[in-house]
C-alpha cells in the first residue's frame, strides 16, 4: 500500500487513485517486501548498477504494480510496463526490450499470461543480453540494455522454471491487516482533503478483505454517494448506504459469497456441485470465491476436499438473515 506526498489538483482530488506513489517510505504494510527493496536499491545505487531482476508474487489488488512504479522512481529510471496478454508476437516483446536503456525498469504485469515461447525468448534475451534475429539464412544478435526486469504474477507456477530462476529477488505480497488498511485510507483521504469520520475508515478496512484495492474502491464509492447527496463529510451513514447499494455486508461479502455459504450449510459439498449450482466455472469458484471464505474461517475443506460451513460461517449466515433451515 503506497501513499504520495504530492499535492492533488482539484480535479484529481475527486479520484482516490490520484495520489501517485513516489517513495518506499510511503508504503504502508508489506514490510518484508519493503525491507528487501531497500537493500536491493541501496546496493544498486552504491555500485552504480541496475537493481536485480525481481518476481512480484501475490493475489490481485495488493499493490504489485504500484511498487513497480516506485522501484523505477527510486532508481531514477524510466518505467516500461506491459501486460503479459498484450504480447501477441515476438516483435511486441522485442520492441519492449529494445526500448529500455541501462538501469531502466521493464515491468511485465500478469506475466503468467505470457505464452511459453515468449517466456523462453525472454530468459534467453536476459542471458545473452541480446535478441537473436533471423533473416533468411543470416542470424545476428541485437544488443539490449542492462535493465531491471520485473515480473508480476498471481500464479508463479505458470511461469517457466528457467524464467523464474533468473529473478534474483522474490517479493511475496500478502494480505494487509485491518490496522494497515485503516492507515492507508486515512493517509489517502487526508492527502485528498476529504473529510471522513474515523469510524468510517476502520469499518471500510474490515470490509476490504485485506486488499488495498478493495478498500480504496469502497472509499471512492462512499465519496461518490456523499457528493451525490450534496454533502462534504463522509459519515457512517454514507458507508452503510453505499454497502446496501453495492450489496456488501459487514465482512465485505457479496451476494455470490453468501449464496456459496448457503449451499454448504446443509453439509459437506464438492466443488463441482457448488460451481454448477452457482453457474460458475470451477476455477472461478476455487480461485476467486473461496480464498477469502477459507482465510476468514467461514468454510473449511475436509479430508476428501469437500467444503463445509464452520461455526463462524453459520453464525455469519444467521446474522445476515440467511441462516434458516
Secondary structure, DSSP 4 states (H G I P E B T S, - for coil): -B---SPPPTTGGG-TT-S----GGGB-S-HHHHHHHHHHHHHHHHHT-PPPPEEEES-TTSSHHHHHHHHHHHTT--EEEEEGGG--SHHHHHHHHHH--TT-EEEEETGGGS-HHHHHHHHHHHHHTEEEEEETTEEEEEE---PEEEEEES-GGGS-HHHHHT--EEEE--PPPHHHHHHHHHHHHHHTT-EE-HHHHHHHHHHTTT-HHHHHHHHHHHHHHHHHTT-SEE-HHHHHHHHHHHT--TTS--HHHHHHHHHHTTS-B-HHHHHHHHT--HHHIIIIIHHHHHHTTSEEE-TT--EEE-HHHHHHHHHTT----
